[in-house]
Amino acid sequence: MAQNDRLLTLSDILDATGYRSRTTIWSLVRANRFPVPVRLDRRVRWRESEVRAWIDALPRQTYSQGGRHD
């Protein structure tokens, strides 16, 4: 774990990713498309550094000039 790396709750993950469904996050974890959380007793937390790396690795969308932007 990186120095000063926070452990994020599922609520933190939903806020950071913009997803609204816990089920979506767990589906991504099961499909190996999202970082695996660490288990702390009965709770799970995600390493902030891993979640940030996942976000940074997402493709950047570009919009065509003919599309709507509003």
PQR file of N, CA, C, O and H, with PARSE charges and radii, in Angstrom:
ATOM      1  N   MET A   1       0.850  -1.172   0.000 -0.4000 1.5000
ATOM      2  CA  MET A   1       0.000   0.000   0.000 -0.0000 2.0000
ATOM      3  C   MET A   1       0.899   1.240   0.000  0.5500 1.7000
ATOM      4  O   MET A   1       1.878   1.300   0.743 -0.5500 1.4000
ATOM      5  N   ALA A   2       0.572   2.196  -0.811 -0.4000 1.5000
ATOM      6  CA  ALA A   2       1.358   3.415  -0.917 -0.0000 2.0000
ATOM      7  C   ALA A   2       1.266   4.214   0.380  0.5500 1.7000
ATOM      8  O   ALA A   2       0.269   4.147   1.099 -0.5500 1.4000
ATOM      9  H   ALA A   2      -0.224   2.146  -1.415  0.4000 1.0000
ATOM     10  N   GLN A   3       2.321   4.968   0.662 -0.4000 1.5000
ATOM     11  CA  GLN A   3       2.311   5.810   1.853 -0.0000 2.0000
ATOM     12  C   GLN A   3       1.150   6.790   1.767  0.5500 1.7000
ATOM     13  O   GLN A   3       0.906   7.374   0.710 -0.5500 1.4000
ATOM     14  H   GLN A   3       3.131   5.022   0.078  0.4000 1.0000
ATOM     15  N   ASN A   4       0.438   6.973   2.863 -0.4000 1.5000
ATOM     16  CA  ASN A   4      -0.718   7.857   2.944 -0.0000 2.0000
ATOM     17  C   ASN A   4      -1.876   7.392   2.067  0.5500 1.7000
ATOM     18  O   ASN A   4      -2.738   8.196   1.714 -0.5500 1.4000
ATOM     19  H   ASN A   4       0.636   6.499   3.721  0.4000 1.0000
ATOM     20  N   ASP A   5      -1.910   6.109   1.710 -0.4000 1.5000
ATOM     21  CA  ASP A   5      -2.997   5.557   0.906 -0.0000 2.0000
ATOM     22  C   ASP A   5      -4.197   5.321   1.814  0.5500 1.7000
ATOM     23  O   ASP A   5      -4.104   4.596   2.805 -0.5500 1.4000
ATOM     24  H   ASP A   5      -1.209   5.456   1.997  0.4000 1.0000
ATOM     25  N   ARG A   6      -5.311   5.931   1.472 -0.4000 1.5000
ATOM     26  CA  ARG A   6      -6.523   5.758   2.270 -0.0000 2.0000
ATOM     27  C   ARG A   6      -7.240   4.485   1.858  0.5500 1.7000
ATOM     28  O   ARG A   6      -7.058   3.991   0.745 -0.5500 1.4000
ATOM     29  H   ARG A   6      -5.387   6.520   0.667  0.4000 1.0000
ATOM     30  N   LEU A   7      -8.049   3.962   2.755 -0.4000 1.5000
ATOM     31  CA  LEU A   7      -8.919   2.845   2.443 -0.0000 2.0000
ATOM     32  C   LEU A   7     -10.321   3.403   2.261  0.5500 1.7000
ATOM     33  O   LEU A   7     -10.848   4.078   3.145 -0.5500 1.4000
ATOM     34  H   LEU A   7      -8.196   4.364   3.659  0.4000 1.0000
ATOM     35  N   LEU A   8     -10.916   3.121   1.121 -0.4000 1.5000
ATOM     36  CA  LEU A   8     -12.205   3.706   0.751 -0.0000 2.0000
ATOM     37  C   LEU A   8     -13.349   2.736   0.996  0.5500 1.7000
ATOM     38  O   LEU A   8     -13.223   1.529   0.787 -0.5500 1.4000
ATOM     39  H   LEU A   8     -10.488   2.573   0.403  0.4000 1.0000
ATOM     40  N   THR A   9     -14.457   3.287   1.441 -0.4000 1.5000
ATOM     41  CA  THR A   9     -15.676   2.495   1.621 -0.0000 2.0000
ATOM     42  C   THR A   9     -16.402   2.360   0.289  0.5500 1.7000
ATOM     43  O   THR A   9     -16.044   3.014  -0.690 -0.5500 1.4000
ATOM     44  H   THR A   9     -14.559   4.267   1.611  0.4000 1.0000
ATOM     45  N   LEU A  10     -17.404   1.524   0.258 -0.4000 1.5000
ATOM     46  CA  LEU A  10     -18.199   1.378  -0.952 -0.0000 2.0000
ATOM     47  C   LEU A  10     -18.877   2.698  -1.316  0.5500 1.7000
ATOM     48  O   LEU A  10     -19.003   3.022  -2.497 -0.5500 1.4000
ATOM     49  H   LEU A  10     -17.694   0.993   1.054  0.4000 1.0000
ATOM     50  N   SER A  11     -19.309   3.451  -0.325 -0.4000 1.5000
ATOM     51  CA  SER A  11     -19.899   4.772  -0.597 -0.0000 2.0000
ATOM     52  C   SER A  11     -18.887   5.696  -1.254  0.5500 1.7000
ATOM     53  O   SER A  11     -19.222   6.439  -2.177 -0.5500 1.4000
ATOM     54  H   SER A  11     -19.207   3.187   0.634  0.4000 1.0000
ATOM     55  N   ASP A  12     -17.637   5.648  -0.772 -0.4000 1.5000
ATOM     56  CA  ASP A  12     -16.573   6.438  -1.392 -0.0000 2.0000
ATOM     57  C   ASP A  12     -16.377   6.025  -2.849  0.5500 1.7000
ATOM     58  O   ASP A  12     -16.185   6.871  -3.722 -0.5500 1.4000
ATOM     59  H   ASP A  12     -17.365   5.044  -0.022  0.4000 1.0000
ATOM     60  N   ILE A  13     -16.425   4.719  -3.103 -0.4000 1.5000
ATOM     61  CA  ILE A  13     -16.236   4.185  -4.455 -0.0000 2.0000
ATOM     62  C   ILE A  13     -17.352   4.680  -5.370  0.5500 1.7000
ATOM     63  O   ILE A  13     -17.092   5.094  -6.500 -0.5500 1.4000
ATOM     64  H   ILE A  13     -16.581   4.032  -2.393  0.4000 1.0000
ATOM     65  N   LEU A  14     -18.572   4.640  -4.894 -0.4000 1.5000
ATOM     66  CA  LEU A  14     -19.707   5.102  -5.695 -0.0000 2.0000
ATOM     67  C   LEU A  14     -19.540   6.590  -6.020  0.5500 1.7000
ATOM     68  O   LEU A  14     -19.801   7.008  -7.148 -0.5500 1.4000
ATOM     69  H   LEU A  14     -18.784   4.304  -3.976  0.4000 1.0000
ATOM     70  N   ASP A  15     -19.112   7.383  -5.052 -0.4000 1.5000
ATOM     71  CA  ASP A  15     -18.889   8.812  -5.287 -0.0000 2.0000
ATOM     72  C   ASP A  15     -17.767   9.045  -6.296  0.5500 1.7000
ATOM     73  O   ASP A  15     -17.892   9.880  -7.191 -0.5500 1.4000
ATOM     74  H   ASP A  15     -18.899   7.044  -4.136  0.4000 1.0000
ATOM     75  N   ALA A  16     -16.672   8.301  -6.147 -0.4000 1.5000
ATOM     76  CA  ALA A  16     -15.501   8.495  -7.003 -0.0000 2.0000
ATOM     77  C   ALA A  16     -15.748   8.071  -8.447  0.5500 1.7000
ATOM     78  O   ALA A  16     -15.219   8.681  -9.377 -0.5500 1.4000
ATOM     79  H   ALA A  16     -16.570   7.623  -5.420  0.4000 1.0000
ATOM     80  N   THR A  17     -16.551   7.026  -8.631 -0.4000 1.5000
ATOM     81  CA  THR A  17     -16.750   6.486  -9.977 -0.0000 2.0000
ATOM     82  C   THR A  17     -17.977   7.047 -10.677  0.5500 1.7000
ATOM     83  O   THR A  17     -18.061   7.017 -11.905 -0.5500 1.4000
ATOM     84  H   THR A  17     -16.980   6.531  -7.876  0.4000 1.0000
ATOM     85  N   GLY A  18     -18.919   7.555  -9.912 -0.4000 1.5000
ATOM     86  CA  GLY A  18     -20.159   8.024 -10.513 -0.0000 2.0000
ATOM     87  C   GLY A  18     -21.197   6.930 -10.683  0.5500 1.7000
ATOM     88  O   GLY A  18     -22.329   7.197 -11.088 -0.5500 1.4000
ATOM     89  H   GLY A  18     -18.851   7.579  -8.914  0.4000 1.0000
ATOM     90  N   TYR A  19     -20.811   5.692 -10.374 -0.4000 1.5000
ATOM     91  CA  TYR A  19     -21.806   4.614 -10.414 -0.0000 2.0000
ATOM     92  C   TYR A  19     -22.770   4.812  -9.258  0.5500 1.7000
ATOM     93  O   TYR A  19     -22.395   5.337  -8.210 -0.5500 1.4000
ATOM     94  H   TYR A  19     -19.892   5.475 -10.045  0.4000 1.0000
ATOM     95  N   ARG A  20     -24.006   4.392  -9.451 -0.4000 1.5000
ATOM     96  CA  ARG A  20     -25.012   4.550  -8.392 -0.0000 2.0000
ATOM     97  C   ARG A  20     -25.388   3.234  -7.745  0.5500 1.7000
ATOM     98  O   ARG A  20     -26.108   3.209  -6.747 -0.5500 1.4000
ATOM     99  H   ARG A  20     -24.311   3.965 -10.302  0.4000 1.0000
ATOM    100  N   SER A  21     -24.904   2.141  -8.312 -0.4000 1.5000
ATOM    101  CA  SER A  21     -25.320   0.829  -7.850 -0.0000 2.0000
ATOM    102  C   SER A  21     -24.159   0.047  -7.247  0.5500 1.7000
ATOM    103  O   SER A  21     -23.103  -0.097  -7.863 -0.5500 1.4000
ATOM    104  H   SER A  21     -24.319   2.162  -9.123  0.4000 1.0000
ATOM    105  N   ARG A  22     -24.371  -0.449  -6.047 -0.4000 1.5000
ATOM    106  CA  ARG A  22     -23.393  -1.325  -5.414 -0.0000 2.0000
ATOM    107  C   ARG A  22     -23.217  -2.595  -6.246  0.5500 1.7000
ATOM    108  O   ARG A  22     -22.118  -3.138  -6.355 -0.5500 1.4000
ATOM    109  H   ARG A  22     -25.229  -0.331  -5.547  0.4000 1.0000
ATOM    110  N   THR A  23     -24.309  -3.046  -6.821 -0.4000 1.5000
ATOM    111  CA  THR A  23     -24.278  -4.250  -7.644 -0.0000 2.0000
ATOM    112  C   THR A  23     -23.343  -4.076  -8.830  0.5500 1.7000
ATOM    113  O   THR A  23     -22.635  -5.011  -9.202 -0.5500 1.4000
ATOM    114  H   THR A  23     -25.202  -2.605  -6.732  0.4000 1.0000
ATOM    115  N   THR A  24     -23.334  -2.901  -9.422 -0.4000 1.5000
ATOM    116  CA  THR A  24     -22.446  -2.629 -10.558 -0.0000 2.0000
ATOM    117  C   THR A  24     -20.990  -2.784 -10.144  0.5500 1.7000
ATOM    118  O   THR A  24     -20.206  -3.411 -10.856 -0.5500 1.4000
ATOM    119  H   THR A  24     -23.910  -2.142  -9.119  0.4000 1.0000
ATOM    120  N   ILE A  25     -20.623  -2.221  -9.005 -0.4000 1.5000
ATOM    121  CA  ILE A  25     -19.248  -2.316  -8.526 -0.0000 2.0000
ATOM    122  C   ILE A  25     -18.868  -3.771  -8.302  0.5500 1.7000
ATOM    123  O   ILE A  25     -17.805  -4.213  -8.738 -0.5500 1.4000
ATOM    124  H   ILE A  25     -21.260  -1.711  -8.426  0.4000 1.0000
ATOM    125  N   TRP A  26     -19.733  -4.517  -7.623 -0.4000 1.5000
ATOM    126  CA  TRP A  26     -19.416  -5.921  -7.342 -0.0000 2.0000
ATOM    127  C   TRP A  26     -19.372  -6.750  -8.623  0.5500 1.7000
ATOM    128  O   TRP A  26     -18.587  -7.693  -8.716 -0.5500 1.4000
ATOM    129  H   TRP A  26     -20.597  -4.159  -7.269  0.4000 1.0000
ATOM    130  N   SER A  27     -20.191  -6.418  -9.599 -0.4000 1.5000
ATOM    131  CA  SER A  27     -20.138  -7.118 -10.890 -0.0000 2.0000
ATOM    132  C   SER A  27     -18.801  -6.859 -11.580  0.5500 1.7000
ATOM    133  O   SER A  27     -18.213  -7.775 -12.156 -0.5500 1.4000
ATOM    134  H   SER A  27     -20.829  -5.652  -9.524  0.4000 1.0000
ATOM    135  N   LEU A  28     -18.323  -5.626 -11.526 -0.4000 1.5000
ATOM    136  CA  LEU A  28     -17.031  -5.288 -12.109 -0.0000 2.0000
ATOM    137  C   LEU A  28     -15.890  -6.009 -11.380  0.5500 1.7000
ATOM    138  O   LEU A  28     -14.942  -6.469 -12.016 -0.5500 1.4000
ATOM    139  H   LEU A  28     -18.801  -4.882 -11.058  0.4000 1.0000
ATOM    140  N   VAL A  29     -15.978  -6.106 -10.065 -0.4000 1.5000
ATOM    141  CA  VAL A  29     -14.958  -6.816  -9.283 -0.0000 2.0000
ATOM    142  C   VAL A  29     -14.931  -8.285  -9.705  0.5500 1.7000
ATOM    143  O   VAL A  29     -13.862  -8.843  -9.953 -0.5500 1.4000
ATOM    144  H   VAL A  29     -16.748  -5.732  -9.548  0.4000 1.0000
ATOM    145  N   ARG A  30     -16.108  -8.910  -9.787 -0.4000 1.5000
ATOM    146  CA  ARG A  30     -16.180 -10.330 -10.167 -0.0000 2.0000
ATOM    147  C   ARG A  30     -15.657 -10.572 -11.572  0.5500 1.7000
ATOM    148  O   ARG A  30     -15.110 -11.638 -11.855 -0.5500 1.4000
ATOM    149  H   ARG A  30     -16.977  -8.456  -9.586  0.4000 1.0000
ATOM    150  N   ALA A  31     -15.821  -9.589 -12.459 -0.4000 1.5000
ATOM    151  CA  ALA A  31     -15.359  -9.716 -13.847 -0.0000 2.0000
ATOM    152  C   ALA A  31     -13.892  -9.284 -13.999  0.5500 1.7000
ATOM    153  O   ALA A  31     -13.388  -9.186 -15.118 -0.5500 1.4000
ATOM    154  H   ALA A  31     -16.265  -8.724 -12.229  0.4000 1.0000
ATOM    155  N   ASN A  32     -13.206  -9.025 -12.874 -0.4000 1.5000
ATOM    156  CA  ASN A  32     -11.809  -8.561 -12.891 -0.0000 2.0000
ATOM    157  C   ASN A  32     -11.641  -7.268 -13.678  0.5500 1.7000
ATOM    158  O   ASN A  32     -10.623  -7.062 -14.339 -0.5500 1.4000
ATOM    159  H   ASN A  32     -13.615  -9.104 -11.965  0.4000 1.0000
ATOM    160  N   ARG A  33     -12.647  -6.396 -13.602 -0.4000 1.5000
ATOM    161  CA  ARG A  33     -12.593  -5.115 -14.301 -0.0000 2.0000
ATOM    162  C   ARG A  33     -12.560  -3.935 -13.330  0.5500 1.7000
ATOM    163  O   ARG A  33     -12.682  -2.781 -13.742 -0.5500 1.4000
ATOM    164  H   ARG A  33     -13.474  -6.563 -13.065  0.4000 1.0000
ATOM    165  N   PHE A  34     -12.394  -4.231 -12.038 -0.4000 1.5000
ATOM    166  CA  PHE A  34     -12.308  -3.209 -10.997 -0.0000 2.0000
ATOM    167  C   PHE A  34     -11.421  -3.772  -9.890  0.5500 1.7000
ATOM    168  O   PHE A  34     -11.406  -4.985  -9.679 -0.5500 1.4000
ATOM    169  H   PHE A  34     -12.294  -5.168 -11.704  0.4000 1.0000
ATOM    170  N   PRO A  35     -10.691  -2.928  -9.186 -0.5600 1.5000
ATOM    171  CA  PRO A  35      -9.797  -3.432  -8.130  0.2800 2.0000
ATOM    172  C   PRO A  35     -10.532  -4.269  -7.085  0.5500 1.7000
ATOM    173  O   PRO A  35     -11.669  -3.981  -6.711 -0.5500 1.4000
ATOM    174  N   VAL A  36      -9.854  -5.298  -6.636 -0.4000 1.5000
ATOM    175  CA  VAL A  36     -10.393  -6.177  -5.598 -0.0000 2.0000
ATOM    176  C   VAL A  36     -10.197  -5.491  -4.246  0.5500 1.7000
ATOM    177  O   VAL A  36      -9.113  -4.978  -3.968 -0.5500 1.4000
ATOM    178  H   VAL A  36      -8.931  -5.532  -6.941  0.4000 1.0000
ATOM    179  N   PRO A  37     -11.223  -5.475  -3.413 -0.5600 1.5000
ATOM    180  CA  PRO A  37     -11.080  -4.835  -2.101  0.2800 2.0000
ATOM    181  C   PRO A  37     -10.289  -5.710  -1.133  0.5500 1.7000
ATOM    182  O   PRO A  37     -10.094  -6.903  -1.365 -0.5500 1.4000
ATOM    183  N   VAL A  38      -9.842  -5.095  -0.051 -0.4000 1.5000
ATOM    184  CA  VAL A  38      -9.218  -5.836   1.039 -0.0000 2.0000
ATOM    185  C   VAL A  38     -10.285  -6.065   2.102  0.5500 1.7000
ATOM    186  O   VAL A  38     -11.154  -5.221   2.318 -0.5500 1.4000
ATOM    187  H   VAL A  38     -10.001  -4.126   0.138  0.4000 1.0000
ATOM    188  N   ARG A  39     -10.208  -7.208   2.756 -0.4000 1.5000
ATOM    189  CA  ARG A  39     -11.183  -7.534   3.800 -0.0000 2.0000
ATOM    190  C   ARG A  39     -10.589  -7.171   5.147  0.5500 1.7000
ATOM    191  O   ARG A  39      -9.478  -7.578   5.488 -0.5500 1.4000
ATOM    192  H   ARG A  39      -9.502  -7.894   2.580  0.4000 1.0000
ATOM    193  N   LEU A  40     -11.351  -6.397   5.903 -0.4000 1.5000
ATOM    194  CA  LEU A  40     -10.984  -6.018   7.267 -0.0000 2.0000
ATOM    195  C   LEU A  40     -12.086  -6.510   8.185  0.5500 1.7000
ATOM    196  O   LEU A  40     -13.123  -5.866   8.340 -0.5500 1.4000
ATOM    197  H   LEU A  40     -12.253  -6.067   5.626  0.4000 1.0000
ATOM    198  N   ASP A  41     -11.843  -7.655   8.785 -0.4000 1.5000
ATOM    199  CA  ASP A  41     -12.860  -8.285   9.622 -0.0000 2.0000
ATOM    200  C   ASP A  41     -14.079  -8.591   8.759  0.5500 1.7000
ATOM    201  O   ASP A  41     -13.987  -9.416   7.850 -0.5500 1.4000
ATOM    202  H   ASP A  41     -11.000  -8.178   8.659  0.4000 1.0000
ATOM    203  N   ARG A  42     -15.199  -7.961   9.011 -0.4000 1.5000
ATOM    204  CA  ARG A  42     -16.406  -8.184   8.191 -0.0000 2.0000
ATOM    205  C   ARG A  42     -16.611  -7.096   7.144  0.5500 1.7000
ATOM    206  O   ARG A  42     -17.580  -7.123   6.384 -0.5500 1.4000
ATOM    207  H   ARG A  42     -15.274  -7.290   9.749  0.4000 1.0000
ATOM    208  N   ARG A  43     -15.708  -6.162   7.115 -0.4000 1.5000
ATOM    209  CA  ARG A  43     -15.846  -5.030   6.190 -0.0000 2.0000
ATOM    210  C   ARG A  43     -14.867  -5.165   5.040  0.5500 1.7000
ATOM    211  O   ARG A  43     -13.865  -5.873   5.129 -0.5500 1.4000
ATOM    212  H   ARG A  43     -14.922  -6.140   7.732  0.4000 1.0000
ATOM    213  N   VAL A  44     -15.182  -4.469   3.960 -0.4000 1.5000
ATOM    214  CA  VAL A  44     -14.251  -4.413   2.834 -0.0000 2.0000
ATOM    215  C   VAL A  44     -13.940  -2.954   2.539  0.5500 1.7000
ATOM    216  O   VAL A  44     -14.779  -2.069   2.712 -0.5500 1.4000
ATOM    217  H   VAL A  44     -15.997  -3.894   3.887  0.4000 1.0000
ATOM    218  N   ARG A  45     -12.719  -2.731   2.092 -0.4000 1.5000
ATOM    219  CA  ARG A  45     -12.275  -1.395   1.722 -0.0000 2.0000
ATOM    220  C   ARG A  45     -11.406  -1.518   0.482  0.5500 1.7000
ATOM    221  O   ARG A  45     -10.783  -2.552   0.238 -0.5500 1.4000
ATOM    222  H   ARG A  45     -12.038  -3.449   1.952  0.4000 1.0000
ATOM    223  N   TRP A  46     -11.377  -0.451  -0.291 -0.4000 1.5000
ATOM    224  CA  TRP A  46     -10.545  -0.399  -1.493 -0.0000 2.0000
ATOM    225  C   TRP A  46      -9.385   0.534  -1.249  0.5500 1.7000
ATOM    226  O   TRP A  46      -9.542   1.566  -0.596 -0.5500 1.4000
ATOM    227  H   TRP A  46     -11.883   0.389  -0.093  0.4000 1.0000
ATOM    228  N   ARG A  47      -8.220   0.186  -1.767 -0.4000 1.5000
ATOM    229  CA  ARG A  47      -7.057   1.074  -1.693 -0.0000 2.0000
ATOM    230  C   ARG A  47      -7.278   2.231  -2.664  0.5500 1.7000
ATOM    231  O   ARG A  47      -7.538   2.025  -3.849 -0.5500 1.4000
ATOM    232  H   ARG A  47      -8.092  -0.652  -2.298  0.4000 1.0000
ATOM    233  N   GLU A  48      -7.172   3.430  -2.146 -0.4000 1.5000
ATOM    234  CA  GLU A  48      -7.408   4.618  -2.967 -0.0000 2.0000
ATOM    235  C   GLU A  48      -6.479   4.643  -4.179  0.5500 1.7000
ATOM    236  O   GLU A  48      -6.903   5.015  -5.273 -0.5500 1.4000
ATOM    237  H   GLU A  48      -6.962   3.597  -1.183  0.4000 1.0000
ATOM    238  N   SER A  49      -5.230   4.255  -3.997 -0.4000 1.5000
ATOM    239  CA  SER A  49      -4.270   4.289  -5.110 -0.0000 2.0000
ATOM    240  C   SER A  49      -4.706   3.362  -6.247  0.5500 1.7000
ATOM    241  O   SER A  49      -4.531   3.697  -7.419 -0.5500 1.4000
ATOM    242  H   SER A  49      -4.886   3.953  -3.109  0.4000 1.0000
ATOM    243  N   GLU A  50      -5.271   2.206  -5.910 -0.4000 1.5000
ATOM    244  CA  GLU A  50      -5.720   1.274  -6.947 -0.0000 2.0000
ATOM    245  C   GLU A  50      -6.949   1.805  -7.677  0.5500 1.7000
ATOM    246  O   GLU A  50      -7.075   1.642  -8.891 -0.5500 1.4000
ATOM    247  H   GLU A  50      -5.413   1.934  -4.958  0.4000 1.0000
ATOM    248  N   VAL A  51      -7.845   2.433  -6.943 -0.4000 1.5000
ATOM    249  CA  VAL A  51      -9.044   2.999  -7.561 -0.0000 2.0000
ATOM    250  C   VAL A  51      -8.663   4.175  -8.455  0.5500 1.7000
ATOM    251  O   VAL A  51      -9.194   4.307  -9.558 -0.5500 1.4000
ATOM    252  H   VAL A  51      -7.744   2.566  -5.957  0.4000 1.0000
ATOM    253  N   ARG A  52      -7.760   5.021  -7.999 -0.4000 1.5000
ATOM    254  CA  ARG A  52      -7.305   6.153  -8.823 -0.0000 2.0000
ATOM    255  C   ARG A  52      -6.614   5.654 -10.094  0.5500 1.7000
ATOM    256  O   ARG A  52      -6.808   6.222 -11.168 -0.5500 1.4000
ATOM    257  H   ARG A  52      -7.328   4.914  -7.103  0.4000 1.0000
ATOM    258  N   ALA A  53      -5.812   4.598  -9.975 -0.4000 1.5000
ATOM    259  CA  ALA A  53      -5.148   4.027 -11.158 -0.0000 2.0000
ATOM    260  C   ALA A  53      -6.184   3.478 -12.136  0.5500 1.7000
ATOM    261  O   ALA A  53      -6.025   3.617 -13.349 -0.5500 1.4000
ATOM    262  H   ALA A  53      -5.655   4.136  -9.102  0.4000 1.0000
ATOM    263  N   TRP A  54      -7.239   2.859 -11.619 -0.4000 1.5000
ATOM    264  CA  TRP A  54      -8.312   2.331 -12.468 -0.0000 2.0000
ATOM    265  C   TRP A  54      -8.999   3.483 -13.204  0.5500 1.7000
ATOM    266  O   TRP A  54      -9.253   3.392 -14.405 -0.5500 1.4000
ATOM    267  H   TRP A  54      -7.369   2.746 -10.634  0.4000 1.0000
ATOM    268  N   ILE A  55      -9.295   4.551 -12.492 -0.4000 1.5000
ATOM    269  CA  ILE A  55      -9.942   5.719 -13.100 -0.0000 2.0000
ATOM    270  C   ILE A  55      -9.029   6.322 -14.167  0.5500 1.7000
ATOM    271  O   ILE A  55      -9.484   6.656 -15.261 -0.5500 1.4000
ATOM    272  H   ILE A  55      -9.088   4.625 -11.516  0.4000 1.0000
ATOM    273  N   ASP A  56      -7.744   6.460 -13.849 -0.4000 1.5000
ATOM    274  CA  ASP A  56      -6.789   7.038 -14.808 -0.0000 2.0000
ATOM    275  C   ASP A  56      -6.653   6.196 -16.068  0.5500 1.7000
ATOM    276  O   ASP A  56      -6.350   6.722 -17.139 -0.5500 1.4000
ATOM    277  H   ASP A  56      -7.374   6.188 -12.960  0.4000 1.0000
ATOM    278  N   ALA A  57      -6.874   4.888 -15.947 -0.4000 1.5000
ATOM    279  CA  ALA A  57      -6.727   3.984 -17.090 -0.0000 2.0000
ATOM    280  C   ALA A  57      -7.970   3.951 -17.988  0.5500 1.7000
ATOM    281  O   ALA A  57      -7.935   3.363 -19.069 -0.5500 1.4000
ATOM    282  H   ALA A  57      -7.120   4.460 -15.077  0.4000 1.0000
ATOM    283  N   LEU A  58      -9.055   4.574 -17.552 -0.4000 1.5000
ATOM    284  CA  LEU A  58     -10.265   4.586 -18.379 -0.0000 2.0000
ATOM    285  C   LEU A  58     -10.011   5.369 -19.656  0.5500 1.7000
ATOM    286  O   LEU A  58      -9.308   6.379 -19.629 -0.5500 1.4000
ATOM    287  H   LEU A  58      -9.083   5.052 -16.674  0.4000 1.0000
ATOM    288  N   PRO A  59     -10.571   4.920 -20.775 -0.5600 1.5000
ATOM    289  CA  PRO A  59     -10.384   5.679 -22.013  0.2800 2.0000
ATOM    290  C   PRO A  59     -11.073   7.035 -21.914  0.5500 1.7000
ATOM    291  O   PRO A  59     -12.147   7.172 -21.327 -0.5500 1.4000
ATOM    292  N   ARG A  60     -10.435   8.008 -22.493 -0.4000 1.5000
ATOM    293  CA  ARG A  60     -11.029   9.354 -22.521 -0.0000 2.0000
ATOM    294  C   ARG A  60     -11.956   9.429 -23.724  0.5500 1.7000
ATOM    295  O   ARG A  60     -11.568   9.083 -24.840 -0.5500 1.4000
ATOM    296  H   ARG A  60      -9.563   7.897 -22.969  0.4000 1.0000
ATOM    297  N   GLN A  61     -13.165   9.875 -23.495 -0.4000 1.5000
ATOM    298  CA  GLN A  61     -14.116  10.005 -24.594 -0.0000 2.0000
ATOM    299  C   GLN A  61     -13.946  11.352 -25.246  0.5500 1.7000
ATOM    300  O   GLN A  61     -13.739  12.367 -24.581 -0.5500 1.4000
ATOM    301  H   GLN A  61     -13.480  10.156 -22.588  0.4000 1.0000
ATOM    302  N   THR A  62     -14.037  11.344 -26.549 -0.4000 1.5000
ATOM    303  CA  THR A  62     -14.026  12.597 -27.301 -0.0000 2.0000
ATOM    304  C   THR A  62     -15.341  12.670 -28.057  0.5500 1.7000
ATOM    305  O   THR A  62     -15.925  11.645 -28.411 -0.5500 1.4000
ATOM    306  H   THR A  62     -14.205  10.520 -27.089  0.4000 1.0000
ATOM    307  N   TYR A  63     -15.788  13.850 -28.292 -0.4000 1.5000
ATOM    308  CA  TYR A  63     -17.024  14.068 -28.983 -0.0000 2.0000
ATOM    309  C   TYR A  63     -16.733  14.603 -30.378  0.5500 1.7000
ATOM    310  O   TYR A  63     -15.826  15.412 -30.574 -0.5500 1.4000
ATOM    311  H   TYR A  63     -15.314  14.683 -28.005  0.4000 1.0000
ATOM    312  N   SER A  64     -17.508  14.142 -31.328 -0.4000 1.5000
ATOM    313  CA  SER A  64     -17.315  14.651 -32.685 -0.0000 2.0000
ATOM    314  C   SER A  64     -17.840  16.080 -32.737  0.5500 1.7000
ATOM    315  O   SER A  64     -18.698  16.456 -31.938 -0.5500 1.4000
ATOM    316  H   SER A  64     -18.245  13.484 -31.169  0.4000 1.0000
ATOM    317  N   GLN A  65     -17.333  16.871 -33.666 -0.4000 1.5000
ATOM    318  CA  GLN A  65     -17.734  18.260 -33.742 -0.0000 2.0000
ATOM    319  C   GLN A  65     -19.190  18.402 -34.177  0.5500 1.7000
ATOM    320  O   GLN A  65     -19.814  19.427 -33.901 -0.5500 1.4000
ATOM    321  H   GLN A  65     -16.636  16.565 -34.314  0.4000 1.0000
ATOM    322  N   GLY A  66     -19.730  17.416 -34.836 -0.4000 1.5000
ATOM    323  CA  GLY A  66     -21.110  17.513 -35.285 -0.0000 2.0000
ATOM    324  C   GLY A  66     -22.128  17.121 -34.213  0.5500 1.7000
ATOM    325  O   GLY A  66     -23.329  17.311 -34.399 -0.5500 1.4000
ATOM    326  H   GLY A  66     -19.223  16.583 -35.060  0.4000 1.0000
ATOM    327  N   GLY A  67     -21.646  16.570 -33.084 -0.4000 1.5000
ATOM    328  CA  GLY A  67     -22.573  16.107 -32.045 -0.0000 2.0000
ATOM    329  C   GLY A  67     -23.060  17.219 -31.166  0.5500 1.7000
ATOM    330  O   GLY A  67     -22.512  18.321 -31.164 -0.5500 1.4000
ATOM    331  H   GLY A  67     -20.670  16.416 -32.933  0.4000 1.0000
ATOM    332  N   ARG A  68     -24.115  16.915 -30.404 -0.4000 1.5000
ATOM    333  CA  ARG A  68     -24.635  17.889 -29.436 -0.0000 2.0000
ATOM    334  C   ARG A  68     -23.792  17.871 -28.187  0.5500 1.7000
ATOM    335  O   ARG A  68     -23.284  16.821 -27.794 -0.5500 1.4000
ATOM    336  H   ARG A  68     -24.560  16.019 -30.405  0.4000 1.0000
ATOM    337  N   HIS A  69     -23.638  18.998 -27.567 -0.4000 1.5000
ATOM    338  CA  HIS A  69     -22.819  19.107 -26.379 -0.0000 2.0000
ATOM    339  C   HIS A  69     -23.605  19.642 -25.171  0.5500 1.7000
ATOM    340  O   HIS A  69     -23.009  19.893 -24.124 -0.5500 1.4000
ATOM    341  H   HIS A  69     -24.051  19.851 -27.886  0.4000 1.0000
ATOM    342  N   ASP A  70     -24.906  19.817 -25.293 -0.4000 1.5000
ATOM    343  CA  ASP A  70     -25.625  20.437 -24.189 -0.0000 2.0000
ATOM    344  C   ASP A  70     -26.291  19.485 -23.301  0.5500 1.7000
ATOM    345  O   ASP A  70     -26.931  19.889 -22.330 -0.5500 1.4000
ATOM    346  H   ASP A  70     -25.390  19.613 -26.144  0.4000 1.0000
TER
END
